[in-house]
């Protein structure tokens, strides 16, 4: 299994995490991701054995400005959609009895509307109704979240605002996400 992790490194110019060495940040990121993947395997696939060690392709891209990071992330989300639509068609064709080469030939030169039509007419799948996770990908970011930290003596929840990692499957191409999360791309 190969997963392409693409991370835009963007932060305060004064940040000193690992002396801002992109290769070291990349190495630590991939190593941590791989170890968590192995540790969490049984949580997601309790009846399936992990038969081979996973390996991942990753890269870090250092961008100088918030707008460039936003444009890059938007492009990655569009790319996620394009790849998912192609792969959904491809594997449905293979499952229906076509060889992988035949499936590739059938999809060569097709547009998004052609793939949508194929999925609907041949397989009864309305692509627009597939879960957002597949069409948008997973957006992982830090957000301020209200969390119950304890219950007081009277039985009332005591809540605090905490910065937590959030995973959502949402549109990051439009302005709404960025207007609601100004802190993500805040420049120095």
Helices and strands as residue ranges (DSSP letters): E 4-9, G 17-20, H 22-44, E 57-62, H 66-95, H 100-107, H 112-123, G 127-129, H 132-136, E 139-151, E 157-168, H 175-180
